[in-house]
Amino acid sequence: MADVISTNPETGEHRSLGFEEDGDAEVVAATEMAAAALDDYASRSLNWRAGLLRTIAEELESDAANLVELAISETALPTTRLEGELRRTAFQLRFFADVVSDGTFLDATIDHATDSPMGPLPDLRRMRSPIGVVGVFGSSNFPFAFSVPGGDTASALAAGCPVVIKAHPAHPATSAATFEALERAARRCEAPKGTVNLIFGLEAGTALVDAPQTSAIGFTGSVGAGLALWERANDRSVPIPFFGELGSANPLVVTESAAAERAAEIGSSLAGSMTLGVGQFCTKPGLVFVPGGEDGDALVAATVESLSALGPFTMLTSSIADHFRRGTEAIAAISDVRPLVQHDPGSDAHASAQLYEVDAARFVGRDAYALREECFGPSALIVRYHSKDELRDALLASEPALTFSIFGVDNDRDGRWLLELGARRSGRVIVNGFPTGVGVSWSMQHGGPWPSTTSSASTSVGAAAVERWLRPVTFQSVPDDLLPPALQEGNPLSIPRRVDGVVHYER
């Protein structure tokens, strides 16, 4: 197998990490170790499980300086961004510890035996149980929050599932170091051997999806890679759920009223949002719908002015930068597209901001699909509309997305229909704000209709993310001493439960 190589995107320097990528045998062995740990890990108390998550957060924080330095050398992201991301990752782990301690995620429901219009009903008790071994694919753009110690790992561990994590090749040294923090925490808490596992290599990823002991997959990445793995997960002799968060062009609509009121403010702020993190956010506003006329012109001019002042960027990898350049070339090649900002496209991992404009009538053309695709990087397409019908047709021509942003005014005549359309075609609707930045909370939804995600009913961020790794089980006429603690009559876990149709919150 090939050596695992770490690359500095800023300098192009490569260095071997001194170990090889994993083959099929190593991947199968990792999943078998995880499967052997499942029963013991899942049976541990909720307080113990929450303690493990908090201990992982502590271990990451204790090694923060080293982890940030490694991540800088592999991502070219600035220190402040990475320090903030590491704090977010620790917060996320503690948040899922709170979710575990709360116990609501188990959805414990009890129906005592009773007579009913359909006849006697037996004692029925239902709860969510761990789905099994979860395979996690780390993402390129967040080396902490969506990678080895990220949300998929945290939520799977919260659900009671051991994990096998596939490191992203963009930051293998960072992945190895963060995994050491997971291992230290597992040892401190005396977790079962095999609770956390790490593998490296492209072929290791496909082997992880194929492994018989893998029960579910969490993936954050490109449309092409995600769909290929999704098909593989469904083609298995025993298909498994594949929760993929894929590409998203993310529409942002500026109403006529908002453009008339604050064009320059929105335009300059747009430049900051579309280039935040070098445009390498899955929530970047990529399609910006702006009214025609002088107010729209003023907004576009403010965006152009702000972007023109920016120098070149370093992207996460040279391959991501190459893909970005091909994407912008495909946009520019569409007839009637007007380039507004076209800096030097750069080379290797270096790239510059790009901005294009097209009329809404052209945007919906059958030969203009490249305009509607995500272009991962510091670029955006301005779509100029001249009527409500033009705007609606253009929005319906774009693909469903992770987010849908609306800039409007109080009592905006276009506010309600845009909000309703956005709620049908995205997982998160934002009013008078930019979509970049995904908060970790009980109410967050990070996932949208196909093709932005492979399962629109799930989220990869927030408390509900744990639900992906659970499956419901009903216990019928089971003696109390054999029931899981969450369903025992005395409620030994002191968790919220629905009993005979009534929710009980007592602790």
C-alpha positions as CSV (number, residue, x, y, z in Angstrom):
1,M,0.0,0.0,0.0
2,A,1.1,3.6,-0.5
3,D,2.6,5.8,2.2
4,V,0.3,8.3,3.9
5,I,1.6,11.7,2.8
6,S,0.9,15.1,4.4
7,T,1.0,18.1,2.0
8,N,1.3,21.8,2.8
9,P,-1.0,23.6,0.3
10,E,0.8,26.9,0.9
11,T,4.3,25.6,-0.1
12,G,3.5,22.4,-1.9
13,E,5.8,20.5,0.4
14,H,5.1,16.8,0.9
15,R,6.2,14.6,3.8
16,S,5.6,11.0,4.6
17,L,4.0,10.3,8.0
18,G,5.8,7.0,8.3
19,F,2.9,4.6,7.9
20,E,0.9,3.1,5.0
21,E,-2.7,3.4,3.9
22,D,-5.0,0.6,5.1
23,G,-5.9,-2.3,3.0
24,D,-9.2,-4.2,2.9
25,A,-8.0,-6.6,5.7
26,E,-7.1,-3.8,8.0
27,V,-10.5,-2.1,7.4
28,V,-12.4,-5.3,8.1
29,A,-10.4,-5.9,11.2
30,A,-11.2,-2.4,12.5
31,T,-15.0,-2.9,11.9
32,E,-14.9,-6.3,13.6
33,M,-13.2,-4.7,16.6
34,A,-15.8,-2.0,16.7
35,A,-18.6,-4.7,16.4
36,A,-17.0,-6.6,19.3
37,A,-17.2,-3.4,21.4
38,L,-20.8,-2.7,20.5
39,D,-22.7,-4.6,23.2
40,D,-20.5,-3.4,26.1
41,Y,-20.4,0.2,24.9
42,A,-24.1,0.5,24.2
43,S,-24.9,-1.0,27.6
44,R,-22.9,1.6,29.6
45,S,-24.9,4.1,31.5
46,L,-25.9,7.4,29.9
47,N,-23.8,9.2,32.5
48,W,-20.8,7.2,31.6
49,R,-21.4,7.8,27.8
50,A,-21.7,11.6,28.4
51,G,-18.5,11.5,30.5
52,L,-16.6,9.9,27.6
53,L,-17.7,12.8,25.3
54,R,-16.7,15.4,27.8
55,T,-13.3,13.7,28.3
56,I,-12.7,13.7,24.5
57,A,-13.3,17.5,24.6
58,E,-10.8,17.9,27.4
59,E,-8.2,15.9,25.6
60,L,-8.6,18.0,22.4
61,E,-8.3,21.2,24.4
62,S,-5.2,19.9,26.3
63,D,-3.4,19.5,22.9
64,A,-4.9,22.5,21.2
65,A,-1.6,24.3,20.4
66,N,-0.2,21.2,18.7
67,L,-3.4,20.4,16.8
68,V,-3.8,23.9,15.5
69,E,-0.2,24.0,14.3
70,L,-0.6,20.7,12.5
71,A,-3.8,21.9,10.9
72,I,-2.3,25.2,9.7
73,S,0.5,23.2,7.9
74,E,-2.1,21.0,6.1
75,T,-4.9,23.4,5.4
76,A,-3.4,26.9,5.1
77,L,-6.3,28.1,7.2
78,P,-5.6,31.0,9.6
79,T,-4.8,30.5,13.3
80,T,-7.8,32.3,14.5
81,R,-10.2,30.3,12.3
82,L,-8.7,27.0,13.5
83,E,-8.6,27.9,17.1
84,G,-12.3,28.9,16.9
85,E,-13.1,25.6,15.1
86,L,-11.3,23.6,17.8
87,R,-13.4,25.4,20.5
88,R,-16.5,24.7,18.5
89,T,-15.5,21.0,18.3
90,A,-15.1,20.8,22.1
91,F,-18.4,22.6,22.6
92,Q,-20.1,20.2,20.2
93,L,-18.8,17.1,22.1
94,R,-20.1,18.6,25.4
95,F,-23.4,19.5,23.7
96,F,-23.9,15.9,22.7
97,A,-23.0,14.9,26.3
98,D,-25.9,17.0,27.4
99,V,-28.1,15.4,24.8
100,V,-27.2,12.0,26.2
101,S,-27.8,13.0,29.8
102,D,-31.2,14.5,28.9
103,G,-32.3,11.1,27.6
104,T,-35.1,12.4,25.3
105,F,-33.2,11.1,22.3
106,L,-34.2,7.6,23.3
107,D,-37.9,8.4,22.6
108,A,-39.0,6.0,25.4
109,T,-42.7,5.2,25.1
110,I,-44.8,2.9,27.2
111,D,-48.3,1.6,26.6
112,H,-49.6,-0.6,29.3
113,A,-51.8,-3.6,28.5
114,T,-55.4,-2.4,28.0
115,D,-58.7,-3.1,26.2
116,S,-59.2,-1.1,23.1
117,P,-61.8,-0.8,20.3
118,M,-59.8,-3.4,18.4
119,G,-59.6,-5.7,21.3
120,P,-57.1,-6.4,24.1
121,L,-53.7,-4.8,23.5
122,P,-50.6,-6.3,25.2
123,D,-48.0,-4.3,27.1
124,L,-45.9,-2.4,24.4
125,R,-42.7,-0.4,25.1
126,R,-40.7,1.3,22.4
127,M,-37.3,3.0,22.4
128,R,-34.5,3.9,20.1
129,S,-31.4,1.6,20.1
130,P,-27.9,2.0,18.6
131,I,-27.8,0.9,15.0
132,G,-24.4,-0.7,15.2
133,V,-20.9,0.2,13.9
134,V,-20.9,3.7,12.2
135,G,-18.4,4.5,9.5
136,V,-17.4,8.2,9.4
137,F,-15.9,10.0,6.5
138,G,-14.0,13.1,7.6
139,S,-14.4,16.2,5.4
140,S,-11.6,18.3,3.8
141,N,-12.8,21.8,4.9
142,F,-13.2,21.4,8.6
143,P,-10.2,19.4,10.0
144,F,-11.8,19.4,13.5
145,A,-15.5,20.1,13.5
146,F,-16.4,17.8,10.6
147,S,-13.5,15.4,10.6
148,V,-12.1,12.8,13.0
149,P,-13.5,14.3,16.3
150,G,-16.4,16.1,14.5
151,G,-20.2,16.0,14.6
152,D,-20.6,12.5,13.0
153,T,-18.2,10.9,15.4
154,A,-19.7,12.8,18.4
155,S,-23.3,12.0,17.5
156,A,-22.6,8.3,16.8
157,L,-20.8,7.9,20.1
158,A,-23.7,9.7,21.8
159,A,-26.1,7.2,20.2
160,G,-24.1,4.3,21.7
161,C,-22.3,3.3,18.5
162,P,-18.6,2.5,18.1
163,V,-17.0,4.3,15.1
164,V,-14.6,3.6,12.4
165,I,-13.3,6.9,11.0
166,K,-11.8,7.3,7.5
167,A,-9.3,10.2,7.6
168,H,-9.5,12.8,4.9
169,P,-6.2,12.8,2.8
170,A,-6.2,16.7,2.9
171,H,-5.0,16.6,6.6
172,P,-3.8,13.1,7.6
173,A,-1.3,14.3,10.3
174,T,-4.1,16.4,11.9
175,S,-6.4,13.4,11.7
176,A,-3.9,11.1,13.4
177,A,-3.2,13.7,16.2
178,T,-6.9,14.3,16.9
179,F,-7.5,10.5,16.9
180,E,-4.9,10.2,19.6
181,A,-7.0,12.5,21.7
182,L,-10.0,10.2,21.2
183,E,-7.9,7.2,22.2
184,R,-6.6,8.9,25.3
185,A,-10.1,9.7,26.3
186,A,-11.2,6.2,25.7
187,R,-8.4,4.8,27.9
188,R,-9.2,7.3,30.7
189,C,-12.8,6.2,30.7
190,E,-12.0,2.5,30.3
191,A,-14.1,2.3,27.1
192,P,-14.2,-1.1,25.4
193,K,-11.4,-1.8,23.0
194,G,-12.5,-0.9,19.5
195,T,-14.9,1.9,20.5
196,V,-12.9,4.3,18.3
197,N,-10.9,3.4,15.2
198,L,-9.1,5.3,12.4
199,I,-8.2,4.2,8.9
200,F,-6.4,5.9,6.0
201,G,-6.6,5.7,2.2
202,L,-9.1,6.0,-0.7
203,E,-9.5,2.3,-1.1
204,A,-10.0,2.0,2.7
205,G,-13.1,4.2,2.3
206,T,-14.8,1.8,-0.2
207,A,-13.8,-1.1,2.0
208,L,-15.4,0.6,5.0
209,V,-18.7,0.9,3.1
210,D,-18.5,-2.7,2.0
211,A,-17.4,-4.2,5.4
212,P,-20.1,-6.6,6.7
213,Q,-19.9,-5.2,10.2
214,T,-20.6,-1.6,9.1
215,S,-24.2,-0.6,9.9
216,A,-24.4,3.0,8.7
217,I,-22.2,5.7,7.1
218,G,-21.8,9.4,7.7
219,F,-20.3,11.4,4.9
220,T,-19.5,15.0,4.2
221,G,-17.9,15.8,0.9
222,S,-18.4,16.2,-2.9
223,V,-21.4,15.2,-4.9
224,G,-19.4,12.8,-7.0
225,A,-17.7,10.9,-4.2
226,G,-20.8,10.9,-2.0
227,L,-23.1,9.5,-4.7
228,A,-20.6,6.8,-5.6
229,L,-20.4,5.7,-2.0
230,W,-24.2,6.0,-1.6
231,E,-24.7,3.7,-4.5
232,R,-22.2,1.3,-3.1
233,A,-24.0,1.3,0.3
234,N,-27.3,0.5,-1.4
235,D,-25.7,-2.2,-3.7
236,R,-24.5,-4.3,-0.8
237,S,-26.1,-7.7,-0.2
238,V,-27.4,-6.0,3.0
239,P,-27.9,-2.3,2.2
240,I,-27.1,0.2,4.9
241,P,-28.2,3.8,5.5
242,F,-25.8,6.3,4.0
243,F,-26.2,9.9,5.4
244,G,-24.3,12.1,2.9
245,E,-24.1,15.8,3.1
246,L,-23.2,16.8,-0.5
247,G,-22.8,19.9,-2.6
248,S,-25.2,22.8,-2.5
249,A,-25.3,26.1,-4.5
250,N,-27.4,27.8,-1.8
251,P,-29.6,30.5,-3.2
252,L,-29.7,34.0,-1.7
253,V,-32.5,36.4,-2.7
254,V,-32.4,40.1,-2.4
255,T,-35.9,41.6,-2.8
256,E,-36.5,44.8,-4.6
257,S,-37.4,46.5,-1.3
258,A,-34.2,45.4,0.4
259,A,-32.1,46.5,-2.6
260,A,-33.7,49.9,-2.5
261,E,-33.1,50.3,1.2
262,R,-29.5,48.9,1.7
263,A,-27.9,47.8,-1.5
264,A,-24.3,48.8,-0.6
265,E,-24.5,47.1,2.8
266,I,-25.7,43.8,1.4
267,G,-23.3,43.9,-1.5
268,S,-20.2,44.4,0.6
269,S,-21.3,41.8,3.2
270,L,-22.0,39.3,0.4
271,A,-18.3,39.6,-0.7
272,G,-17.3,38.6,2.8
273,S,-19.7,35.7,3.0
274,M,-18.8,34.1,-0.3
275,T,-15.1,34.3,0.4
276,L,-15.3,33.2,4.1
277,G,-13.0,30.3,4.5
278,V,-11.9,30.8,0.9
279,G,-15.5,29.9,-0.2
280,Q,-14.9,26.4,1.0
281,F,-18.1,26.2,3.1
282,C,-21.0,23.9,2.1
283,T,-23.2,26.8,3.1
284,K,-21.6,29.5,0.9
285,P,-24.2,31.6,-0.9
286,G,-23.4,30.6,-4.5
287,L,-26.4,31.9,-6.4
288,V,-27.4,35.5,-5.6
289,F,-30.7,36.7,-7.0
290,V,-30.6,40.5,-7.4
291,P,-33.3,42.7,-9.0
292,G,-32.6,44.6,-12.2
293,G,-32.5,48.4,-12.2
294,E,-30.3,50.9,-10.4
295,D,-30.7,49.5,-6.9
296,G,-29.6,46.1,-8.1
297,D,-26.7,47.8,-10.0
298,A,-25.6,49.5,-6.8
299,L,-25.6,46.2,-4.9
300,V,-23.5,44.4,-7.5
301,A,-21.1,47.4,-7.7
302,A,-20.5,47.1,-3.9
303,T,-19.8,43.4,-4.2
304,V,-17.4,44.0,-7.1
305,E,-15.6,46.7,-5.2
306,S,-15.1,44.6,-2.1
307,L,-13.9,41.5,-4.1
308,S,-11.5,43.6,-6.2
309,A,-9.6,44.5,-3.1
310,L,-8.9,40.9,-2.2
311,G,-5.6,39.2,-3.0
312,P,-5.1,35.5,-3.9
313,F,-6.1,32.7,-1.6
314,T,-4.7,29.3,-0.7
315,M,-7.3,26.6,-1.0
316,L,-7.2,23.4,1.0
317,T,-5.6,21.3,-1.7
318,S,-4.3,21.7,-5.2
319,S,-7.0,19.2,-6.4
320,I,-9.8,21.3,-4.8
321,A,-8.3,24.4,-6.5
322,D,-8.1,22.7,-9.8
323,H,-11.8,21.7,-9.5
324,F,-12.6,25.3,-8.6
325,R,-10.9,26.6,-11.7
326,R,-12.7,24.1,-13.9
327,G,-16.0,25.2,-12.3
328,T,-15.4,28.8,-13.0
329,E,-14.3,28.1,-16.5
330,A,-17.5,26.2,-17.1
331,I,-19.6,29.2,-15.9
332,A,-17.6,31.6,-18.0
333,A,-18.1,29.4,-21.1
334,I,-21.9,29.8,-21.0
335,S,-23.1,32.3,-23.5
336,D,-24.4,35.6,-22.1
337,V,-22.6,35.2,-18.8
338,R,-20.9,38.5,-17.9
339,P,-17.6,38.3,-15.9
340,L,-17.6,41.0,-13.2
341,V,-14.5,40.0,-11.2
342,Q,-11.9,37.7,-12.8
343,H,-8.6,37.7,-10.9
344,D,-5.7,35.6,-12.0
345,P,-7.0,32.0,-11.7
346,G,-3.8,30.9,-10.0
347,S,-2.1,27.6,-9.9
348,D,-1.4,24.7,-7.6
349,A,-3.5,25.3,-4.4
350,H,-3.7,29.1,-5.1
351,A,-6.9,30.8,-6.4
352,S,-8.6,34.1,-6.5
353,A,-12.2,35.4,-6.1
354,Q,-14.5,35.2,-9.2
355,L,-17.9,36.8,-9.7
356,Y,-20.2,36.4,-12.7
357,E,-23.6,37.7,-13.7
358,V,-26.4,36.4,-15.9
359,D,-30.0,37.3,-16.6
360,A,-32.6,35.1,-15.0
361,A,-34.1,34.2,-18.3
362,R,-30.7,32.7,-19.4
363,F,-30.2,31.0,-16.0
364,V,-33.1,28.7,-16.7
365,G,-31.8,27.5,-20.1
366,R,-31.4,23.8,-20.7
367,D,-27.8,24.3,-21.8
368,A,-26.9,26.4,-18.7
369,Y,-26.7,23.6,-16.1
370,A,-23.2,24.7,-15.1
371,L,-24.6,27.9,-13.8
372,R,-26.8,26.0,-11.3
373,E,-24.1,23.7,-9.9
374,E,-22.1,24.3,-6.8
375,C,-18.7,25.8,-7.4
376,F,-16.7,25.1,-4.3
377,G,-14.5,28.0,-3.7
378,P,-14.5,31.9,-3.6
379,S,-17.0,32.5,-6.4
380,A,-20.7,33.4,-6.9
381,L,-23.1,34.0,-9.7
382,I,-25.4,37.0,-9.7
383,V,-28.8,36.2,-11.3
384,R,-30.6,39.4,-12.3
385,Y,-34.4,39.2,-12.3
386,H,-37.0,41.8,-13.6
387,S,-40.2,40.4,-12.3
388,K,-41.7,38.1,-9.6
389,D,-42.3,35.4,-12.2
390,E,-38.8,35.6,-13.5
391,L,-37.5,35.2,-9.9
392,R,-39.8,32.3,-9.2
393,D,-38.8,30.4,-12.4
394,A,-35.1,30.9,-11.7
395,L,-35.4,29.7,-8.1
396,L,-37.3,26.6,-9.2
397,A,-34.7,25.9,-11.9
398,S,-32.0,25.9,-9.2
399,E,-31.4,22.6,-7.2
400,P,-32.7,22.2,-3.7
401,A,-30.1,23.3,-1.2
402,L,-28.9,23.2,2.4
403,T,-29.8,26.8,2.9
404,F,-32.1,29.5,1.4
405,S,-31.4,33.1,2.3
406,I,-33.8,36.1,1.9
407,F,-32.9,39.7,2.3
408,G,-36.0,41.8,2.7
409,V,-37.7,44.5,4.7
410,D,-40.5,44.6,7.3
411,N,-43.8,43.7,5.6
412,D,-42.0,42.9,2.4
413,R,-44.5,42.0,-0.3
414,D,-42.3,39.2,-1.5
415,G,-41.4,37.9,2.0
416,R,-44.1,35.2,2.5
417,W,-44.0,33.4,-0.8
418,L,-40.2,33.4,-0.7
419,L,-40.2,32.0,2.8
420,E,-42.6,29.2,1.8
421,L,-40.6,28.4,-1.3
422,G,-37.4,28.3,0.6
423,A,-38.8,26.0,3.3
424,R,-39.8,23.5,0.6
425,R,-36.4,23.6,-1.1
426,S,-33.9,23.8,1.7
427,G,-33.2,22.6,5.2
428,R,-32.6,26.1,6.7
429,V,-34.2,29.4,5.8
430,I,-32.4,32.6,6.8
431,V,-33.9,36.1,6.8
432,N,-31.5,39.1,6.6
433,G,-28.4,37.1,7.3
434,F,-25.8,35.0,5.5
435,P,-25.9,31.2,5.6
436,T,-22.2,30.7,6.3
437,G,-21.8,29.4,9.9
438,V,-23.8,26.5,11.3
439,G,-24.6,26.7,15.0
440,V,-24.7,23.6,17.2
441,S,-28.0,23.7,19.0
442,W,-31.2,21.7,19.7
443,S,-33.0,23.4,16.7
444,M,-30.3,23.3,14.0
445,Q,-31.0,21.6,10.7
446,H,-28.0,21.0,8.5
447,G,-29.4,18.9,5.6
448,G,-31.8,19.6,2.7
449,P,-33.7,17.9,-0.1
450,W,-31.8,15.7,-2.6
451,P,-29.2,16.3,-4.0
452,S,-27.9,18.5,-1.1
453,T,-28.1,15.5,1.1
454,T,-29.0,11.8,0.6
455,S,-31.6,11.9,3.3
456,S,-33.6,15.1,3.7
457,A,-35.2,13.8,6.9
458,S,-31.8,13.9,8.8
459,T,-29.3,16.5,10.0
460,S,-25.6,16.3,10.5
461,V,-25.5,19.2,13.0
462,G,-27.5,19.7,16.2
463,A,-29.2,17.4,18.7
464,A,-31.2,15.6,16.0
465,A,-28.0,14.3,14.4
466,V,-28.0,11.5,16.9
467,E,-31.2,10.1,15.4
468,R,-29.3,8.9,12.3
469,W,-27.5,6.2,14.4
470,L,-30.6,4.8,16.2
471,R,-33.3,2.4,15.2
472,P,-36.6,1.9,17.0
473,V,-37.4,-1.4,18.8
474,T,-40.7,-2.4,20.5
475,F,-40.7,-4.8,23.4
476,Q,-44.0,-6.6,23.8
477,S,-45.0,-8.3,27.1
478,V,-41.4,-8.4,28.3
479,P,-40.9,-8.8,32.1
480,D,-39.7,-5.7,33.8
481,D,-36.4,-7.2,34.9
482,L,-35.5,-8.0,31.3
483,L,-36.4,-4.6,29.9
484,P,-33.8,-2.0,29.0
485,P,-33.5,0.5,31.9
486,A,-35.1,3.2,29.8
487,L,-38.4,1.2,29.6
488,Q,-38.5,-0.3,33.1
489,E,-41.5,0.6,35.2
490,G,-39.6,2.6,37.8
491,N,-37.8,4.8,35.3
492,P,-34.4,4.2,36.8
493,L,-32.7,6.6,34.3
494,S,-35.1,9.4,35.3
495,I,-35.7,10.4,31.7
496,P,-38.7,11.9,30.0
497,R,-41.1,9.3,28.7
498,R,-44.6,9.0,27.2
499,V,-46.6,6.7,29.3
500,D,-50.1,5.7,28.1
501,G,-50.1,8.7,25.8
502,V,-49.0,11.3,28.4
503,V,-45.6,12.8,28.5
504,H,-43.9,12.5,31.9
505,Y,-41.0,14.8,32.6
506,E,-40.1,13.8,36.2
507,R,-36.5,13.1,36.9
